[in-house]
Amino acid sequence: MPGSGASFKPLKPLLEAEDIVVDSAITDYQAAMRHARLLAERGINLIDAGVSGCGTHYALMLGGEAHAIEKLKPCLEAISPGRWLHCGPSGSGHFVKQAHQYIEQSVAQTLMQSLAAIKKSGSFDVDLPAMAQIWLLGGAYHAGLQDLALGFLKETNILPRIASNNPQELEILRQQMTPALNLALALHYAGQGSNLFQQQIVTMLGAAAQHKSD
């Protein structure tokens, strides 16, 4: 389902009370909250599903009513076993996806800059595909996320999910996260047109495509 409010017009006549609509488009979390309120007036549940990843390895971040998520569990486990999370009320799925997008953008830019520097140095004949594989197997980024998931976050005073329905509070949180994305996008635009190799890396990682979709 597209993310704009107008997209509900052809859908509304087909919906009945207790139906569940899943929005997996790139949608602003505030729009998801607004859409959820409108559908709730008719007894219809909206689940906003942020999606990160591709192919058979993607994660789902879900916002919406707990009873609706419960009904979807068999489907969620079938399409993304062990890789989905009920983040909280309506809007929280897209909100958490937005935070993860900042990570994706930043990592894409860092990889692009690093690989480009190695390729143009001329000092060493590095096998770039083999190096990328080694980074994948022993990368601190993956290991760091694993450490966070297994231990650190469980030991700190951090709520396990976005528990607020207050748009102002969520907006403050988004403003706190925005500088990371601004820096990543600045690096992206600075590198445009200067090096085909860099452009190819960023495009392959999806950073440019994601930005154009927002």
C-alpha positions as CSV (number, residue, x, y, z in Angstrom):
1,M,0.0,0.0,0.0
2,P,1.5,3.4,-1.0
3,G,2.3,5.9,1.7
4,S,0.1,8.8,0.7
5,G,-3.3,9.4,2.2
6,A,-5.0,9.5,-1.2
7,S,-4.1,5.8,-1.7
8,F,-6.8,4.9,0.8
9,K,-9.6,6.0,-1.6
10,P,-9.7,2.9,-3.8
11,L,-9.0,0.7,-0.8
12,K,-11.7,1.9,1.6
13,P,-14.7,0.3,-0.1
14,L,-13.0,-3.1,0.1
15,L,-12.4,-2.9,3.9
16,E,-14.6,-4.1,6.7
17,A,-14.4,-4.0,10.5
18,E,-11.7,-6.1,12.0
19,D,-9.7,-6.2,8.7
20,I,-6.0,-5.7,9.0
21,V,-4.1,-3.4,6.6
22,V,-0.3,-3.7,6.4
23,D,1.6,-0.6,5.2
24,S,5.1,-1.6,4.1
25,A,5.7,1.4,1.9
26,I,8.2,4.1,2.8
27,T,5.9,6.2,4.9
28,D,6.4,9.0,7.5
29,Y,5.5,7.7,10.9
30,Q,3.2,10.7,11.5
31,A,1.3,9.8,8.4
32,A,1.0,6.2,9.7
33,M,-0.4,7.4,13.0
34,R,-2.9,9.6,11.1
35,H,-4.0,6.8,8.8
36,A,-4.3,4.4,11.8
37,R,-6.7,6.8,13.6
38,L,-8.9,7.2,10.5
39,L,-9.1,3.4,9.9
40,A,-9.7,2.7,13.6
41,E,-12.9,4.8,13.4
42,R,-14.3,1.9,11.2
43,G,-12.8,-0.8,13.4
44,I,-10.0,-1.5,10.9
45,N,-6.4,-2.1,12.1
46,L,-3.4,-0.5,10.4
47,I,0.0,-2.1,10.9
48,D,2.9,0.1,9.8
49,A,5.7,-2.2,8.8
50,G,9.2,-0.8,8.3
51,V,11.3,-3.1,6.1
52,S,15.1,-3.3,6.2
53,G,17.1,-5.6,4.0
54,C,16.4,-7.5,0.8
55,G,16.0,-11.0,-0.6
56,T,15.5,-13.6,2.1
57,H,17.3,-11.6,4.7
58,Y,15.2,-8.7,5.8
59,A,13.8,-7.4,9.1
60,L,10.3,-6.1,9.9
61,M,9.6,-3.4,12.4
62,L,5.9,-3.3,13.2
63,G,3.7,-0.6,14.8
64,G,0.1,-1.1,15.7
65,E,-2.3,-2.8,18.1
66,A,-1.0,-5.9,19.9
67,H,-4.1,-8.0,19.1
68,A,-3.6,-7.3,15.3
69,I,0.0,-8.3,15.5
70,E,-0.9,-11.5,17.3
71,K,-3.2,-12.4,14.4
72,L,-0.4,-11.8,11.9
73,K,2.2,-13.9,13.8
74,P,1.9,-17.1,11.6
75,C,2.4,-14.9,8.5
76,L,5.3,-13.0,10.0
77,E,7.1,-16.2,11.0
78,A,6.6,-17.6,7.6
79,I,8.1,-14.6,5.7
80,S,10.7,-13.4,8.2
81,P,11.3,-16.0,10.9
82,G,12.9,-14.5,14.0
83,R,13.5,-11.2,12.2
84,W,10.4,-9.1,13.2
85,L,9.5,-7.0,16.2
86,H,6.4,-5.3,17.5
87,C,7.9,-1.9,18.3
88,G,4.8,-0.3,19.9
89,P,1.7,1.7,18.8
90,S,0.9,2.9,15.4
91,G,3.8,4.8,13.8
92,S,6.5,3.2,15.8
93,G,7.3,0.7,13.0
94,H,8.1,3.4,10.5
95,F,9.8,5.5,13.1
96,V,12.3,2.7,14.0
97,K,12.8,2.0,10.3
98,Q,13.8,5.6,9.9
99,A,16.4,5.3,12.6
100,H,17.8,2.2,10.9
101,Q,17.9,4.0,7.6
102,Y,20.3,6.5,9.2
103,I,22.6,3.5,10.0
104,E,22.3,2.2,6.5
105,Q,23.1,5.6,4.9
106,S,26.1,6.2,7.2
107,V,27.5,2.7,6.6
108,A,27.1,3.0,2.9
109,Q,29.0,6.2,2.8
110,T,31.8,4.9,5.0
111,L,32.2,1.8,2.8
112,M,32.2,3.9,-0.3
113,Q,34.9,6.2,1.0
114,S,37.1,3.4,2.3
115,L,36.9,1.2,-0.8
116,A,37.5,4.2,-3.1
117,A,40.6,5.2,-1.0
118,I,42.0,1.6,-1.2
119,K,41.3,1.4,-5.0
120,K,43.0,4.6,-5.9
121,S,46.0,4.4,-3.6
122,G,48.1,2.4,-6.0
123,S,50.4,1.2,-3.3
124,F,49.0,-2.3,-2.9
125,D,47.2,-4.7,-5.3
126,V,44.3,-5.5,-3.0
127,D,41.7,-8.1,-4.0
128,L,38.6,-6.0,-3.2
129,P,36.0,-8.8,-3.5
130,A,38.1,-11.0,-1.1
131,M,38.5,-8.0,1.2
132,A,34.8,-7.3,1.3
133,Q,34.2,-11.0,2.2
134,I,36.7,-10.8,5.1
135,W,35.0,-7.6,6.3
136,L,31.7,-9.3,6.2
137,L,32.9,-12.3,8.3
138,G,34.8,-10.3,10.9
139,G,33.3,-6.8,10.8
140,A,33.0,-4.8,14.0
141,Y,29.6,-3.4,12.8
142,H,28.0,-6.9,12.9
143,A,29.7,-7.9,16.0
144,G,28.8,-4.7,17.7
145,L,25.1,-5.1,17.0
146,Q,25.3,-8.6,18.3
147,D,26.8,-7.4,21.5
148,L,24.1,-4.8,21.9
149,A,21.4,-7.3,21.3
150,L,22.7,-9.9,23.6
151,G,23.9,-7.9,26.5
152,F,24.4,-4.1,26.7
153,L,20.8,-3.0,26.0
154,K,19.3,-5.5,28.4
155,E,21.5,-4.1,31.2
156,T,20.6,-0.4,30.7
157,N,17.5,1.5,31.6
158,I,16.2,1.5,28.0
159,L,12.6,0.8,27.2
160,P,12.3,-2.3,24.9
161,R,9.8,-0.5,22.6
162,I,8.5,2.9,21.5
163,A,5.7,3.3,24.0
164,S,4.6,6.8,23.3
165,N,1.7,7.9,21.1
166,N,2.7,11.5,21.5
167,P,3.7,13.0,18.1
168,Q,5.6,15.8,19.7
169,E,7.7,13.4,21.8
170,L,8.5,11.3,18.7
171,E,9.4,14.4,16.7
172,I,11.9,15.4,19.3
173,L,13.5,11.9,19.1
174,R,13.7,12.2,15.3
175,Q,15.4,15.6,15.5
176,Q,18.0,14.0,17.8
177,M,18.7,11.3,15.1
178,T,18.7,13.6,12.1
179,P,22.3,14.9,12.2
180,A,23.7,11.4,11.4
181,L,21.6,11.3,8.2
182,N,22.5,14.8,7.3
183,L,26.2,14.0,7.4
184,A,25.7,10.8,5.4
185,L,23.8,12.7,2.7
186,A,26.3,15.5,2.6
187,L,29.0,12.9,1.9
188,H,26.8,11.3,-0.8
189,Y,26.3,14.6,-2.6
190,A,30.0,15.6,-2.2
191,G,31.0,12.4,-4.0
192,Q,28.5,12.6,-6.9
193,G,30.1,13.0,-10.3
194,S,33.7,12.8,-9.0
195,N,34.2,9.1,-9.3
196,L,32.2,6.4,-11.1
197,F,33.5,3.7,-8.8
198,Q,32.2,5.5,-5.8
199,Q,28.8,6.1,-7.4
200,Q,28.5,2.4,-8.3
201,I,29.2,1.4,-4.7
202,V,26.6,3.7,-3.2
203,T,24.0,2.8,-5.8
204,M,24.6,-0.9,-5.2
205,L,24.2,-0.5,-1.5
206,G,20.9,1.3,-2.1
207,A,21.7,4.6,-0.3
208,A,20.9,6.8,-3.3
209,A,17.7,4.9,-4.2
210,Q,16.4,5.0,-0.6
211,H,17.0,8.8,-0.4
212,K,15.0,9.3,-3.7
213,S,12.2,7.3,-2.3
214,D,11.7,9.3,0.9
